[in-house]
Amino acid sequence: MTAAPGMTAPAAAGSAAIPGDPSRPALVRLVRDEGRRVLATLVRTTGSVQLAEDAVQDAIERALRTWPRDGLPANPRAWLTLTARRRAVDLIRREAARDGKEAQAMVLLEPDDGPPPSGPVARDDLLRLVFTCCHPALSLDAQVALSLRTLGGLSTGEVARALLVREATMVKRLTRTRQKIAQARIPYRVPAAADLPDRVAAVAATVYLMFNEGYLPAESDDPSRPDLADEAVRLGRLLRELLPTEPSVLGLLGLMLLQDARRAARFDAAGEVVLLADQDRGRWRAELISEGVRLVGEGLRRSPDRPDPYVVQAAIAACHGLAPSYPETDWNAVLSWYDVLLTVHDTGVARLNRAVALGERDGPAAGLAAIEAITGLTDYPLWHASRGELRVRLGQEPAARADLRAALALPLGGAQRRYLQRRLAELT
C-alpha cells in the first residue's frame, strides 16, 4: 500500500517576515499542519465538513496575508481556530434561513474550554474525524479518499496518486461521496464502541497513507514531511490504545515504526535520497525497530488463521530492520513474506515490491521478468523506475534510459525526481 484531505494553502506573492524563520515554505507548512487540526475541531463543533473546510480555508488565507506583515502569533493554532470560528459564524448567519441557525452561530463563539469528551476517539479531534468520515454506508475507497482529503493536508491529486487513480477520477469520486453524505444525511459523529471494528480497515488505510505522504511526499519538493509522519504515528498509538488486540492496528503501528526508524538515514545533508543499500544503519533508531518487531510478534499471535496485511508488511520491514547490512538481508524470508502477503493483499504494488526482492536474490534477469509480468502499473512511476534499474544492471542502457524517462514523465515527489534525473544523467 502506498496516499488525502485537508487544505493546501494557496500560493501568494511575497516572502514571510516570520520571526526566527523567514522562509515562506516554512510558513505554508505551518498553516497547513495547524489547519488540519483546526479543521478537525471545527467539524466537531459545527457538524459540517463543508462549512468547516470553507471557514478554515478562509483562516489560512488570512494567516498567509497577515502573519508575514504582523509576525507569527504566540499561539498559531488558537489564532487559526478563532478566525475560522468567526468565519463559520458569518457563513451560518448569511444562510440563516431556518430557526436555530443563529443559536448555532452563538455556540461557535463560545470558548471550547469545557471538559473533554471521554474515550480515546472522542478525546482526539483528528482521530474522531477519521472515524466519522469512515462511515460503512460509503465504499472503502470513498471512506479513505474522503478522510485523506479532509484531514491529511494534501491535494486531490496527491490523494489520487496515493490510491493509484487518475486525478479526474478522484475529483468525481469525492464529489459523489459528498453528495451521498448530504442526500443520505450521514451524520458526522463518533460511532459507538460496538461499531468501531467495522471501520478499522478504512481508518488504518487512512493513517498509513498519511504516514506514506509524510515519509515520501508525492508532489512536494521537500524530501519528507516529518510533521505528517509524526501525526500518523501518534494516531497509530491512539488506535492501539483504543483497539489493543486488533491485528491490523498492531501491524499498522509496527510497520510505521519500522519504516520511521530509518528516517535520519534516508536523505543526505542536501536532502537527496539515500537508497536502502547505502544507508548508514548506525543512524537507524534501534528502539523503534525493537518496538516494531515486538508488535509484529504480537500481531502474528493474534492472527493465526488468516494473515493480516499490515502485520505481514511489518514482518517484511522487520527483515530489513534486523539485517546487519544490506548484503546480509535475508531475501528468502523477505520473499516468503511477500508470498504470504499476496494471499491476502494481491495488488500490483505488492507484486512489484516482490519482483524487486526477487531481483536481489536471484539476479536482475529474474526480477525484470517478474516486473514485466505485472499489469496495470503503467501509470505508476516506480514500475518504470524499477524496470530501468534492473536493465542498468543487465547492461541494457538504451532501454533503461527509456524506462527512466517514462518514470520522469509521471508525477513524482521532488526527491524521487531528482534521484531519477541523476541516474538518467549517469547513463547519458
C-alpha positions, 0 to 999 in steps of 0.5 A, a space after each residue: 500500500 502506498 496516499 488525502 484531505 485537508 487544505 493546501 494553502 494557496 500560493 501568494 506573492 511575497 516572502 514571510 517576515 516570520 520571526 526566527 524563520 523567514 522562509 515562506 515554505 516554512 510558513 505554508 507548512 505551518 498553516 497547513 499542519 495547524 489547519 488540519 487540526 483546526 479543521 478537525 475541531 471545527 467539524 466537531 463543533 459545527 457538524 459540517 465538513 463543508 462549512 468547516 473546510 470553507 471557514 478554515 480555508 478562509 483562516 489560512 488565507 488570512 494567516 498567509 496575508 497577515 502573519 508575514 506583515 504582523 509576525 507569527 502569533 504566540 499561539 498559531 493554532 488558537 489564532 487559526 481556530 478563532 478566525 475560522 470560528 468567526 468565519 463559520 459564524 458569518 457563513 451560518 448567519 448569511 444562510 440563516 434561513 431556518 430557526 436555530 441557525 443563529 443559536 448555532 452561530 452563538 455556540 461557535 463563539 463560545 470558548 471550547 474550554 469545557 471538559 473533554 469528551 471521554 474515550 480515546 476517539 472522542 478525546 482526539 479531534 483528528 482521530 474522531 474525524 477519521 472515524 466519522 468520515 469512515 462511515 460503512 454506508 460509503 465504499 472503502 475507497 470513498 471512506 479513505 479518499 474522503 478522510 485523506 482529503 479532509 484531514 491529511 493536508 494534501 491535494 486531490 491529486 496527491 490523494 489520487 496518486 496515493 490510491 493509484 487513480 487518475 486525478 479526474 477520477 478522484 475529483 468525481 469520486 469525492 464529489 459523489 461521496 459528498 453528495 451521498 453524505 448530504 442526500 443520505 444525511 450521514 451524520 458526522 459523529 463518533 460511532 459507538 464502541 460496538 461499531 468501531 471494528 467495522 471501520 478499522 480497515 478504512 481508518 488504518 488505510 487512512 493513517 498509513 497513507 498519511 504516514 506514506 505522504 509524510 515519509 515520501 511526499 508525492 508532489 512536494 519538493 521537500 524530501 519528507 514531511 516529518 510533521 505528517 509522519 509524526 501525526 500518523 504515528 501518534 494516531 497509530 498509538 491512539 488506535 492501539 490504545 483504543 483497539 489493543 488486540 486488533 491485528 491490523 492496528 498492531 501491524 499498522 503501528 509496527 510497520 510505521 515504526 519500522 519504516 520511521 526508524 530509518 528516517 535520519 538515514 534516508 536523505 543526505 545533508 542536501 536532502 537527496 535520497 539515500 537508497 536502502 543499500 547505502 544507508 548508514 544503519 548506525 543512524 537507524 533508531 534501534 528502539 523503534 525497530 525493537 518496538 516494531 518487531 515486538 508488535 509484529 510478534 504480537 500481531 502474528 499471535 493474534 492472527 493465526 488463521 488468516 494473515 493480516 496485511 499490515 502485520 505481514 508488511 511489518 514482518 517484511 520491514 522487520 527483515 530489513 530492520 534486523 539485517 546487519 547490512 544490506 548484503 546480509 538481508 535475508 531475501 528468502 524470508 523477505 520473499 516468503 513474506 511477500 508470498 504470504 502477503 499476496 494471499 491476502 493483499 494481491 495488488 500490483 504494488 505488492 507484486 512489484 515490491 516482490 519482483 524487486 526482492 526477487 531481483 536481489 536474490 536471484 539476479 536482475 534477469 529474474 526480477 525484470 521478468 517478474 516486473 514485466 509480468 505485472 499489469 496495470 502499473 503503467 501509470 505508476 512511476 516506480 514500475 518504470 523506475 524499477 524496470 530501468 534499474 534492473 536493465 542498468 544492471 543487465 547492461 541494457 542502457 538504451 532501454 533503461 534510459 527509456 524506462 527512466 524517462 517514462 518514470 520522469 514523465 509521471 508525477 513524482 515527489 521532488 526527491 524521487 525526481 531528482 534521484 531519477 534525473 541523476 541516474 538518467 544523467 549517469 547513463 547519458 
